[in-house]
Amino acid sequence: QVQLVESGGGLVQPGGSLRLSCLASGFTFSTYAMTWYRQAPGKERELVASISNLGLRRNYPDSTKGRFTISRDNAKNTVYLQMNSLKPEDTAVYYCNAGYSPSFDWGQGTQVTVSS
């Protein structure tokens, strides 16, 4: 059974940093690209970063480029999202999924709130 368990969210002030983790199980992690998404209240889920299966390629939309960094540890079946220079508009529930488009059911996500 596939499980995606996100953690590391919280409340942070504008300009602050957070590091999210996603522990994956139930599939061969090292053969899948991984992607982080977020969903703010009243908005559609959007992609915030993706990484190839061996970590050689990373992609970011303009909204997160230069501030967010995605990485992975295939030995630990974990993908990370380092978020710096956080803005109030980054407030959302953050999710991970396998592939460049979602391959599995969503996990519970982790809430990130950026507020002073």
Phi, psi and chi 1 to 4 in degrees:
 res  aa     phi    psi   chi1   chi2   chi3   chi4
   1 GLN       -  128.3 -179.6 -178.6   -2.2      -
   2 VAL   -73.9  134.1  170.8      -      -      -
   3 GLN  -132.3  137.3  -77.7 -164.8  -51.9      -
   4 LEU  -126.3  115.0  -61.2  165.2      -      -
   5 VAL  -120.4  108.6 -179.2      -      -      -
   6 GLU   -91.4  146.9  -58.8   91.0  -11.6      -
   7 SER  -154.4  169.3   61.3      -      -      -
   8 GLY   104.4   -4.4      -      -      -      -
   9 GLY   -71.8  175.7      -      -      -      -
  10 GLY   165.4 -168.0      -      -      -      -
  11 LEU   -99.3  129.5  173.1   63.8      -      -
  12 VAL  -140.8  149.4   62.9      -      -      -
  13 GLN   -77.7  154.5  -67.8 -172.9  -18.8      -
  14 PRO   -53.1  137.1  -27.5   36.0      -      -
  15 GLY    90.2   -9.8      -      -      -      -
  16 GLY   -81.8 -175.7      -      -      -      -
  17 SER  -132.5  153.5  -61.8      -      -      -
  18 LEU  -145.8  153.8  -79.5  174.4      -      -
  19 ARG  -123.7  118.4 -171.7 -166.1 -165.5 -153.7
  20 LEU   -95.7  150.2  -52.8 -176.8      -      -
  21 SER  -127.3  150.6  -60.2      -      -      -
  22 CYS  -136.0  113.9  168.0      -      -      -
  23 LEU   -95.4  122.8  176.2   61.5      -      -
  24 ALA  -108.7  146.9      -      -      -      -
  25 SER  -152.5  160.9   61.1      -      -      -
  26 GLY    92.0    2.2      -      -      -      -
  27 PHE  -151.9  167.8   62.6   99.7      -      -
  28 THR   -81.2   93.2  -53.5      -      -      -
  29 PHE   -54.8  -43.3 -177.8   77.2      -      -
  30 SER   -70.3   -7.6   62.5      -      -      -
  31 THR   -99.2   -1.4   66.6      -      -      -
  32 TYR  -114.9  137.1  -78.9   81.2      -      -
  33 ALA   -61.9  158.4      -      -      -      -
  34 MET  -129.8  146.6  -66.6  -64.6  -65.6      -
  35 THR  -135.5  139.3  -59.0      -      -      -
  36 TRP  -100.6  140.3  -79.8   97.2      -      -
  37 TYR  -128.0  167.6  -59.6   81.9      -      -
  38 ARG  -145.0  155.4   67.2 -173.6  178.7 -169.6
  39 GLN  -139.3  116.9 -172.3  166.7   20.9      -
  40 ALA   -90.2  157.3      -      -      -      -
  41 PRO   -55.6  129.7  -25.7   34.2      -      -
  42 GLY    77.2    4.8      -      -      -      -
  43 LYS  -121.6  161.7  -64.9 -171.6  176.5 -178.6
  44 GLU   -77.9  156.2  -66.7 -164.0   -5.9      -
  45 ARG   -65.9  138.1 -155.8  177.3  -39.5 -121.4
  46 GLU  -131.2  151.5   62.7  171.8  -14.9      -
  47 LEU   -77.1  137.8 -176.7  152.6      -      -
  48 VAL  -119.5  -19.8  -62.4      -      -      -
  49 ALA  -173.6  147.6      -      -      -      -
  50 SER  -139.2  156.5   61.5      -      -      -
  51 ILE  -142.0  139.2 -172.4  167.5      -      -
  52 SER   -69.3  170.0   60.3      -      -      -
  53 ASN   -62.7  -31.6   65.6  -46.8      -      -
  54 LEU  -102.1    4.5  -61.7 -179.5      -      -
  55 GLY    81.0   14.2      -      -      -      -
  56 LEU   -85.7  -20.7  -61.0  179.1      -      -
  57 ARG  -128.8  136.0  -67.0 -175.5  -57.7  -84.0
  58 ARG  -129.3  143.6  -62.9  171.9  171.3   85.9
  59 ASN  -133.6  141.3  -66.9  -68.6      -      -
  60 TYR  -137.8  144.7  -54.0   91.5      -      -
  61 PRO   -76.1  167.5   30.2  -35.7      -      -
  62 ASP   -59.4  -30.2  -72.1  -15.9      -      -
  63 SER   -67.1  -22.2   58.5      -      -      -
  64 THR  -120.6  -10.4   63.0      -      -      -
  65 LYS   -60.1  132.9 -167.4  176.0  -63.0 -178.9
  66 GLY    86.9  -13.1      -      -      -      -
  67 ARG  -116.5  -33.3  -60.3 -172.8  -59.8  122.7
  68 PHE  -107.3  145.8  -69.9   10.7      -      -
  69 THR  -133.5  124.8  -58.2      -      -      -
  70 ILE   -98.8  142.2 -171.4  170.5      -      -
  71 SER  -148.5  170.0   61.6      -      -      -
  72 ARG  -148.5  156.2   65.4 -171.0  -64.0  158.8
  73 ASP  -129.1  101.0 -175.4  -21.6      -      -
  74 ASN   -67.3  -24.4  -75.1   -9.9      -      -
  75 ALA   -70.4  -24.3      -      -      -      -
  76 LYS  -108.2    4.4  -63.8 -178.1  177.8  179.2
  77 ASN    51.7   42.2  -77.8   11.6      -      -
  78 THR  -132.3  138.8  -59.0      -      -      -
  79 VAL  -118.0  144.0   60.7      -      -      -
  80 TYR  -120.3  157.3  -55.8   97.2      -      -
  81 LEU  -136.7  107.7 -174.5   68.3      -      -
  82 GLN   -88.0  122.4  177.1   67.3   44.0      -
  83 MET  -118.1  118.3  -54.9 -173.5  -64.1      -
  84 ASN  -117.1  165.5  -61.5  -31.5      -      -
  85 SER    49.0   48.5  -57.4      -      -      -
  86 LEU   -66.9  145.4  -77.3  161.7      -      -
  87 LYS  -120.0  157.6  -54.9  175.1 -178.4 -179.7
  88 PRO   -55.0  -32.8  -29.3   37.2      -      -
  89 GLU   -72.4   -5.8   51.4  -96.9   43.5      -
  90 ASP   -83.0   -5.7  -65.1  -42.6      -      -
  91 THR   -61.5  123.8  -64.8      -      -      -
  92 ALA  -178.2  171.8      -      -      -      -
  93 VAL   -91.2  129.2  178.8      -      -      -
  94 TYR  -104.4  135.6  -76.1   69.7      -      -
  95 TYR  -129.5  154.0  -56.5   86.1      -      -
  96 CYS  -116.2  159.9   67.6      -      -      -
  97 ASN  -156.2  164.3 -146.9  -51.8      -      -
  98 ALA   -90.8  147.2      -      -      -      -
  99 GLY    87.8  173.9      -      -      -      -
 100 TYR   -84.0  -14.1  -70.7  111.2      -      -
 101 SER  -131.5  153.2   57.3      -      -      -
 102 PRO   -57.2  129.6  -24.6   34.7      -      -
 103 SER  -102.1  -23.6  -61.6      -      -      -
 104 PHE  -132.9  172.5  -56.6  116.1      -      -
 105 ASP   -62.0  151.0  -70.7  -17.4      -      -
 106 TRP   -75.1  148.6  -62.5   99.8      -      -
 107 GLY   -80.7 -166.6      -      -      -      -
 108 GLN   -81.7  -15.5   84.2  -72.0  -11.4      -
 109 GLY    75.8  172.2      -      -      -      -
 110 THR  -134.6  131.9 -173.2      -      -      -
 111 GLN   -81.1  130.3  174.9   70.5   47.9      -
 112 VAL  -117.7  124.0  171.7      -      -      -
 113 THR  -123.8  122.3  -57.6      -      -      -
 114 VAL  -110.4  109.6 -175.2      -      -      -
 115 SER  -158.7  147.8  175.1      -      -      -
 116 SER   -93.2      -   55.2      -      -      -
